[in-house]
Amino acid sequence: MNQELVTKPLQSDRVRAALAVTLRGCDELIPQDEWVKKLTRSEATGVPLRIKLGLDPTAPDIHLGHTVVLNKMRQLQDLGHAVIFLIGDFTSLIGDPSGRNSTRPPLTPEQIKANAETYYRQASLVLDPEKTEIRYNSEWCDPLGARGMIQLASRYTVARMMARNDFHDRYKAGQSISVHEFLYPLMQGYDSVALKSDLELGGTDQKFNLLMGRHLQQEYGQEPQCILTMPLLEGLDGIEKMSKSKHNYIGISEPANAMFAKVLSVSDVLMWKWYTLLSFKSEAGIAALKAEVAGGRNPKDAKVALAKEITARFHSLASADAAEQDFINRSKGGVPDEIAEVRLAGAPMGIGALLKAAGLAPSGSEATRLIDGGGVRVDSSVVSDKALKLDAGTYVVQVGKRKFARVTLA
């Protein structure tokens, strides 16, 4: 982002450094001057700031897109601040309407419990578990009761709620909006009141909810939190945000070999955004690497380094080294720097039909011949089954030594 660092004389080197860490890769810091004041006060008093991140356990696993905000939490945690990993077991019962064009069905308590059991274990692969406070928002939301909920609802107007883009667009389009959906941003904002947070993190799609936290803290007589929004990470297709529902994600619990190969499959352009948002490499180090690539170094070298860093974080350095060697052995040189992007509809689709539709084989019979000859690979694995069907997702498909395509199947 293009916000300039504040360099007032009273601002210490430590505060300037903390501000630089905060701003790295972020979309917005609101308001920046208040965050500087909080950092300055924390340095003077020795009292760490309270930094909150809430995630609703809507799926059992965390993917790399979720780790964008987790990485920022870890960076701030390493500065000595208190981080709170909030599991939205109560708000999951409502369903987050952010960015939706229809009512989102809430999860059952059983689904929430099953998903929440894996969340913190996976998040601990990024955060320091010994220095992380884990909370569930049912702790304060359940005791509110009907009276408390009505009192909370009185703190915000319908007009302001309808100014929210997704509600406004759905209303204009004549699509239904359930009253319970208005409760979601109120309850997320109330989390900030209950936790007395100084800073809340979230994706750009959460800005309205994060600002609700500031508003409600003021309503309850607290110093309002600052908010930090992080960009949404594009997935393997390079177009849509990373999402399990869009089948373009890398789960952090995936096997090391699969994780390594999938990171290598991203485009050279997207790689640099992934570096900023996913790597712990310094900004100066990333800039130097980018300059080397601009000067003629093979961009694949940078991509391999990123794949190894991410794989090592969620597995081990030995596993990352083994994954690199496995990829080299299986792909005989790996994926080219530039490959065709193909989007197809009709999942699940047979491998023969996919090869023909993607322009990798002139006919179904030729596709069968190529498979029989061991000349077809999907995500670096040789295809031996002519009856193979691929589900929706993004795949790197290779035919022979020179034909490649990144195929997104929907």
C-alpha positions in Angstrom: 0.0 0.0 0.0 1.1 3.6 -0.5 0.6 5.0 3.0 3.7 6.8 4.2 5.2 5.9 7.5 4.8 8.6 10.2 8.2 10.0 11.2 7.5 12.5 13.9 10.4 13.2 16.3 8.6 11.7 19.3 8.2 8.4 17.4 10.9 5.9 18.5 12.8 3.6 16.2 10.9 0.7 17.7 7.6 2.2 17.0 8.6 3.0 13.4 9.8 -0.6 12.9 6.5 -1.9 14.4 4.5 0.3 12.0 6.5 -0.9 9.1 5.7 -4.5 10.1 2.0 -3.6 10.4 1.8 -2.0 7.0 3.7 -4.7 5.1 1.3 -6.1 2.5 -1.8 -4.7 4.1 -4.7 -3.1 2.2 -5.7 -0.5 4.9 -4.8 0.5 8.4 -7.6 2.5 10.0 -6.8 5.0 11.4 -3.0 4.9 11.2 -2.3 7.8 13.6 -4.3 6.0 16.4 -2.3 2.9 15.8 0.9 4.8 16.2 -0.4 6.3 19.5 -1.3 2.8 20.7 2.2 1.5 19.8 3.8 4.5 21.5 1.8 4.0 24.7 2.6 0.3 24.7 6.3 1.0 24.5 6.1 3.5 27.3 4.1 1.3 29.7 5.4 -2.1 28.7 1.7 -3.3 28.3 1.3 -5.3 25.1 -1.5 -4.4 22.8 -4.4 -6.8 22.3 -4.7 -8.0 18.7 -7.7 -10.0 17.7 -8.5 -12.3 14.7 -11.8 -14.1 14.4 -12.4 -17.1 12.2 -15.7 -18.9 11.8 -15.1 -22.7 11.6 -17.2 -23.0 8.4 -14.9 -25.8 7.1 -12.7 -28.3 8.9 -9.4 -27.2 7.4 -7.4 -23.9 7.0 -5.9 -23.1 3.6 -3.1 -20.7 2.6 -5.6 -17.9 2.1 -6.5 -18.0 5.8 -2.8 -17.8 6.7 -2.4 -14.3 5.2 -4.0 -12.8 8.3 -2.4 -15.5 10.5 1.1 -14.5 9.2 0.4 -10.8 10.1 -0.7 -12.0 13.6 2.5 -13.9 14.0 4.6 -10.8 12.9 2.8 -8.7 15.5 3.1 -11.5 18.1 6.9 -11.5 17.5 6.9 -7.8 18.4 5.6 -8.8 21.9 1.9 -8.1 21.5 -0.9 -10.3 22.8 -2.8 -12.1 20.1 -6.2 -13.6 20.5 -7.3 -16.3 18.1 -11.1 -16.1 18.3 -13.2 -19.1 17.1 -16.6 -17.9 16.1 -18.7 -20.8 17.3 -21.6 -18.6 18.1 -21.5 -16.4 14.9 -21.2 -19.6 12.8 -24.7 -20.3 13.9 -25.8 -17.1 12.2 -23.7 -17.4 9.0 -21.6 -14.5 7.7 -23.4 -12.6 4.9 -20.2 -10.8 3.8 -19.9 -10.8 0.0 -23.0 -13.0 -0.4 -25.8 -12.5 -2.8 -28.2 -14.8 -0.9 -28.9 -15.9 2.6 -26.1 -18.1 3.9 -27.3 -21.3 5.6 -26.0 -21.5 9.2 -24.0 -24.5 10.4 -25.3 -26.9 12.9 -23.7 -27.0 16.4 -22.3 -30.5 15.5 -20.6 -29.2 12.3 -19.2 -26.2 14.2 -17.7 -28.4 16.9 -16.2 -30.8 14.5 -14.6 -28.0 12.4 -13.4 -26.0 15.5 -11.5 -29.0 16.8 -8.9 -28.7 13.9 -8.8 -24.9 13.6 -6.5 -24.0 16.5 -4.2 -27.0 15.9 -3.7 -25.9 12.3 -3.4 -22.2 13.2 -0.6 -23.1 15.7 1.6 -24.0 12.7 1.8 -20.2 12.1 1.2 -18.7 15.5 3.3 -19.3 18.6 0.8 -21.5 20.6 2.5 -20.7 24.0 1.8 -17.0 23.4 -1.7 -17.2 21.8 -4.9 -16.7 23.7 -7.7 -18.9 22.3 -11.3 -17.8 22.9 -14.8 -18.8 21.7 -17.3 -16.1 21.2 -20.1 -18.2 22.7 -18.5 -17.3 26.1 -20.2 -13.8 26.0 -22.7 -14.2 23.2 -24.8 -17.0 24.9 -25.2 -15.1 28.2 -26.6 -12.0 26.4 -30.0 -13.6 26.0 -33.0 -11.9 24.4 -32.7 -8.7 26.5 -29.0 -8.2 25.8 -29.5 -8.9 22.1 -32.2 -6.2 21.9 -30.0 -3.7 23.8 -27.1 -4.5 21.5 -29.3 -4.0 18.4 -30.3 -0.6 19.6 -26.7 0.6 19.2 -26.9 0.6 15.4 -29.4 1.9 12.8 -31.1 0.0 9.9 -30.1 2.8 7.6 -26.4 2.3 8.3 -26.8 -1.5 8.0 -28.4 -1.1 4.6 -25.5 1.0 3.5 -23.4 -2.1 3.5 -22.7 -3.1 -0.1 -24.0 -6.7 -0.1 -27.2 -5.8 1.7 -27.8 -2.8 -0.5 -27.2 -4.8 -3.7 -29.4 -7.7 -2.6 -32.2 -5.3 -1.6 -32.0 -3.4 -5.0 -32.1 -6.8 -6.8 -35.2 -7.9 -4.9 -33.3 -10.7 -3.2 -34.3 -11.8 0.3 -32.4 -10.5 3.4 -33.2 -12.3 6.6 -33.3 -10.2 9.8 -30.9 -12.6 11.5 -28.2 -11.5 9.0 -28.2 -8.1 10.6 -27.1 -9.8 13.8 -23.9 -11.1 12.3 -21.9 -7.8 12.1 -23.4 -6.8 15.5 -22.1 -9.9 17.1 -18.7 -9.7 15.5 -18.5 -6.1 16.7 -19.5 -7.1 20.2 -16.6 -9.6 20.2 -14.3 -6.6 20.2 -16.1 -5.1 23.2 -15.9 -8.3 25.1 -12.2 -8.7 24.4 -11.2 -5.0 24.6 -9.2 -5.4 21.5 -6.8 -2.7 20.3 -6.5 -4.0 16.8 -8.6 -6.4 14.7 -7.5 -8.1 11.6 -9.5 -9.4 8.7 -9.7 -9.6 4.9 -10.9 -6.7 2.8 -14.4 -8.4 2.7 -14.6 -7.9 6.4 -14.2 -4.2 6.6 -17.8 -3.4 7.5 -17.7 -5.9 10.3 -14.4 -4.6 11.6 -15.7 -1.0 11.6 -18.7 -2.2 13.6 -16.3 -3.2 16.3 -14.9 0.3 16.5 -18.4 1.7 16.6 -19.7 -0.6 19.4 -16.6 -0.1 21.5 -17.3 3.7 21.5 -20.9 2.9 22.3 -19.8 1.0 25.3 -17.3 3.6 26.5 -14.1 1.9 25.3 -11.2 3.2 23.3 -12.0 2.1 19.8 -9.9 -0.6 18.1 -7.9 0.1 14.9 -8.6 -2.2 12.0 -6.1 -3.8 9.6 -7.4 -5.3 6.4 -5.3 -7.7 4.4 -5.8 -8.4 0.6 -7.7 -11.6 -0.4 -5.2 -14.1 -1.8 -5.9 -15.3 -5.3 -5.9 -19.1 -5.6 -4.2 -21.5 -8.0 -6.3 -20.3 -10.9 -4.9 -16.8 -10.5 -8.4 -15.2 -10.8 -10.7 -16.0 -7.9 -9.9 -15.7 -4.2 -8.6 -18.9 -2.7 -11.5 -20.9 -1.5 -12.4 -24.5 -0.9 -15.7 -24.0 -2.7 -13.8 -22.8 -5.8 -11.4 -25.7 -5.7 -8.4 -23.5 -6.1 -6.8 -23.8 -2.7 -3.8 -25.3 -0.9 -4.8 -26.8 2.4 -2.1 -26.4 5.1 -2.6 -30.0 6.1 -2.0 -31.3 2.5 1.0 -33.7 2.0 4.4 -32.0 1.5 4.8 -33.2 -2.1 1.3 -31.9 -3.2 1.8 -28.6 -1.4 5.2 -28.0 -3.1 3.9 -28.9 -6.6 0.9 -26.7 -6.2 2.9 -23.6 -5.2 5.1 -24.2 -8.2 2.0 -24.2 -10.4 1.1 -20.5 -9.7 1.9 -17.9 -12.4 5.1 -15.8 -12.3 3.0 -12.7 -11.8 1.0 -14.1 -8.8 4.1 -15.5 -7.3 5.2 -12.0 -6.1 1.9 -11.3 -4.4 2.3 -14.7 -2.6 5.8 -13.7 -1.5 4.5 -10.5 0.1 1.5 -12.1 1.8 2.8 -15.6 2.6 6.6 -15.4 3.0 8.5 -14.4 6.1 11.3 -13.2 3.9 12.1 -9.5 4.4 10.8 -6.9 2.0 14.3 -6.0 1.1 15.1 -9.7 0.4 12.0 -10.0 -1.8 12.9 -6.8 -3.7 16.4 -8.1 -4.3 15.1 -11.4 -5.6 12.6 -9.6 -7.9 15.5 -7.4 -9.2 17.5 -10.6 -10.0 14.6 -12.1 -11.9 14.1 -8.8 -13.8 17.8 -8.9 -14.6 17.6 -12.3 -16.2 17.5 -14.9 -13.4 15.0 -17.7 -14.1 11.8 -16.9 -12.1 11.5 -20.6 -11.4 14.3 -20.2 -8.9 12.3 -17.7 -6.9 9.2 -19.9 -7.1 11.1 -23.0 -5.9 12.4 -20.9 -2.9 8.8 -19.9 -2.1 7.5 -23.4 -2.4 10.2 -24.7 -0.1 9.6 -22.0 2.5 5.9 -22.7 2.6 6.3 -26.5 2.6 8.9 -26.3 5.4 6.6 -24.1 7.5 3.8 -26.7 7.6 6.0 -29.8 7.4 9.7 -29.6 7.9 12.8 -28.5 6.0 13.7 -32.1 5.3 10.2 -32.7 3.9 10.5 -29.6 1.7 13.9 -30.8 0.3 12.4 -34.2 -0.3 9.3 -32.7 -2.1 11.6 -30.7 -4.3 13.6 -33.7 -5.3 10.4 -35.7 -5.8 9.1 -33.0 -8.1 12.3 -32.9 -10.1 12.3 -36.7 -10.5 8.7 -36.9 -11.5 8.4 -34.0 -13.8 11.9 -34.1 -15.4 12.4 -30.4 -15.2 9.1 -29.3 -13.7 6.6 -26.8 -15.0 7.6 -24.1 -17.5 7.6 -20.5 -16.4 4.7 -19.6 -18.7 1.9 -22.1 -19.5 -1.6 -21.8 -21.0 -4.5 -21.1 -18.7 -7.6 -23.1 -19.6 -11.1 -23.0 -18.0 -13.5 -25.8 -18.6 -17.0 -26.6 -17.4 -18.4 -30.1 -16.9 -16.9 -31.5 -13.8 -16.3 -34.3 -13.2 -14.6 -34.8 -16.6 -12.8 -37.8 -18.0 -9.1 -37.3 -18.6 -9.5 -38.1 -22.3 -12.2 -35.5 -22.8 -10.2 -33.0 -20.8 -7.1 -33.4 -22.9 -9.1 -32.8 -26.1 -11.1 -29.9 -24.7 -7.9 -28.3 -23.4 -6.2 -28.6 -26.8 -3.6 -31.0 -25.5 -4.7 -33.9 -27.7 -6.4 -33.6 -31.2 -8.9 -36.4 -30.5 -10.1 -38.8 -27.9 -8.3 -41.7 -29.5 -5.0 -39.8 -29.5 -5.6 -38.9 -25.8 -6.0 -42.6 -25.1 -2.8 -43.4 -27.0 -0.9 -40.8 -25.0 -2.2 -42.2 -21.7 -1.2 -45.7 -22.7 2.2 -44.5 -23.5 2.7 -42.9 -20.1 2.9 -39.4 -21.6 0.2 -37.7 -19.6 0.8 -36.2 -16.1 -1.6 -34.4 -13.8 0.0 -32.4 -11.0 3.3 -34.2 -11.9 1.8 -37.7 -11.4 1.7 -40.0 -14.4 -1.9 -41.0 -15.5 -2.2 -44.7 -16.1 -6.0 -45.0 -15.8 -7.9 -44.1 -19.0 -11.1 -44.0 -17.0 -9.8 -41.3 -14.6 -12.3 -38.5 -13.9 -11.2 -35.2 -12.5 -13.4 -33.3 -10.0 -13.7 -29.5 -10.0 -10.4 -27.9 -9.3 -7.2 -26.5 -10.8 -4.7 -28.9 -12.3 -1.4 -28.7 -14.1 -1.7 -31.1 -17.0 1.3 -32.2 -19.0 1.5 -34.1 -22.3 4.9 -35.3 -23.4 7.8 -33.1 -22.5 6.6 -29.8 -23.9 2.8 -29.4 -23.7 1.5 -27.9 -20.5 -1.8 -26.3 -19.4 -3.1 -25.1 -16.1 -6.7 -26.3 -16.3 -9.4 -25.0 -14.0 -12.4 -27.4 -14.2 -15.7 -26.3 -12.8 
